Amino acid sequence: MWRGLIRRIDRARLTDPRFAFLFAPSPADEAVALDCETTGLDPRRDEIVAVAAIRIRGDRILTSESFRATVQSQRPSSPEAIKVHRLLEAEIRQGMPHDVMLPELLRFIGSRPVVGYYTDFDVGMVDKYARRILRIRLPNPRIDVSALYYACKYRDAPDYVKIDLSFARIAADLGLPALPQHDAFNDALMTAMMYVQLRDMLERRASIPRTGTEPVESAAFGA
């Protein structure tokens, strides 16, 4: 209910009619996997330094239909963030300005649902610029692969079972290739693969066995 109300309010607030397509019906059985690399983990203060999005149609991941950009930032990356995204300040300074990146990204996403790993963070970062430039938040439905994974593995788990929703654990349980993490395109691609596989499992009412759930090594900063 609240999301529908917010959507109507944002539609009325939209300052640029060229972006009314964001509120149109989504193309059938399509979604977009999204990943952002940022200067830190606070959406209020930190900024996007890299973003990637990949379209999904049915069970096909359309890597030929992708968007990726390094993005200029007025806020220096923290040392911890640099270790994660491995982007030098010189690379970031040569990136795309936010007011150029956002319209291109939104046109690529369209009205499709956004798929992500802890989607609220990535969409929240995009919202920061959408509010500034268009006075709206991204109205697209959100699909979180960690929630799909939970439904496949832990939905009926006893209280004593340790729950691990880490990106590395999900990838390992699904047998996905270990692409280098914290590259926006790689993370968006792995998220898309997770989504396609988990959605299929849920449709078939298949589950992930709760065995072999030893910790998987992964960085603590984001996906």
Backbone hydrogen bonds, N-H to C=O, Kabsch-Sander energy under -0.5 kcal/mol:
donor,donor_aa,acceptor,acceptor_aa,energy
5,L,1,M,-2.1
6,I,2,W,-2.9
7,R,3,R,-2.2
8,R,4,G,-1.9
9,I,5,L,-2.3
10,D,6,I,-2.9
11,R,7,R,-2.2
12,A,8,R,-1.7
13,R,9,I,-1.7
14,L,10,D,-1.4
15,T,134,L,-1.4
19,F,16,D,-2.2
20,A,17,P,-1.7
22,L,19,F,-1.7
23,F,20,A,-1.9
24,A,21,F,-1.5
30,E,27,P,-1.3
31,A,56,I,-2.1
32,V,113,P,-2.4
33,A,54,I,-2.9
34,L,115,V,-2.6
35,D,52,A,-2.3
37,E,50,A,-3.0
39,T,47,E,-2.2
45,R,42,D,-1.0
46,D,42,D,-3.5
49,V,37,E,-3.1
50,A,37,E,-1.7
51,V,69,A,-2.4
52,A,35,D,-2.3
53,A,67,F,-2.7
54,I,33,A,-2.1
55,R,62,L,-0.6
55,R,65,E,-2.0
56,I,31,A,-3.0
57,R,60,R,-2.6
58,G,29,D,-2.8
60,R,57,R,-2.2
62,L,55,R,-2.6
62,L,60,R,-0.7
63,T,61,I,-1.5
65,E,62,L,-2.1
66,S,64,S,-0.7
67,F,53,A,-2.9
69,A,51,V,-2.3
71,V,49,V,-2.8
72,Q,96,M,-2.1
78,S,39,T,-1.7
82,I,78,S,-2.4
83,K,79,P,-1.8
84,V,80,E,-1.0
85,H,81,A,-3.0
86,R,82,I,-2.1
88,L,86,R,-0.5
92,I,88,L,-2.1
93,R,89,E,-2.5
94,Q,90,A,-1.1
95,G,92,I,-1.7
96,M,70,T,-3.3
100,V,97,P,-1.3
101,M,97,P,-2.9
102,L,98,H,-2.7
104,E,100,V,-1.4
105,L,101,M,-2.8
106,L,102,L,-2.9
107,R,103,P,-2.3
108,F,104,E,-1.8
109,I,105,L,-2.6
110,G,106,L,-3.0
112,R,109,I,-1.5
114,V,141,P,-3.0
115,V,32,V,-3.2
115,V,113,P,-0.5
116,G,143,I,-2.3
118,Y,116,G,-0.6
121,F,118,Y,-1.7
122,D,118,Y,-0.8
123,V,119,T,-2.8
124,G,120,D,-1.9
125,M,121,F,-2.0
126,V,122,D,-1.9
127,D,123,V,-3.0
128,K,124,G,-1.4
129,Y,125,M,-0.8
129,Y,126,V,-0.8
130,A,126,V,-2.2
131,R,127,D,-3.1
132,R,128,K,-1.1
133,I,129,Y,-2.7
134,L,130,A,-2.7
135,R,130,A,-1.0
135,R,131,R,-0.6
136,I,130,A,-1.2
143,I,114,V,-2.9
145,V,116,G,-2.6
145,V,143,I,-0.6
147,A,144,D,-0.6
148,L,144,D,-1.6
149,Y,145,V,-2.6
150,Y,146,S,-2.2
151,A,147,A,-2.1
152,C,148,L,-1.7
153,K,149,Y,-2.0
154,Y,150,Y,-2.5
155,R,150,Y,-1.2
157,A,154,Y,-2.1
161,V,158,P,-1.6
164,D,162,K,-0.5
165,L,163,I,-0.5
170,I,166,S,-2.4
171,A,167,F,-2.4
172,A,168,A,-2.4
173,D,169,R,-2.7
174,L,170,I,-1.8
175,G,172,A,-1.1
176,L,171,A,-2.6
179,L,177,P,-1.8
183,D,180,P,-0.5
184,A,182,H,-0.5
187,D,183,D,-3.0
188,A,184,A,-2.2
189,L,185,F,-2.6
190,M,186,N,-2.7
191,T,187,D,-2.3
192,A,188,A,-2.2
193,M,189,L,-2.2
194,M,190,M,-2.5
195,Y,191,T,-2.5
196,V,192,A,-2.5
197,Q,193,M,-2.1
198,L,194,M,-3.1
199,R,195,Y,-2.8
200,D,196,V,-1.7
201,M,197,Q,-2.1
202,L,198,L,-2.6
203,E,199,R,-2.3
204,R,200,D,-1.8
205,R,202,L,-0.8
206,A,201,M,-3.1
208,I,152,C,-2.1
211,T,209,P,-1.0
222,G,220,A,-1.0
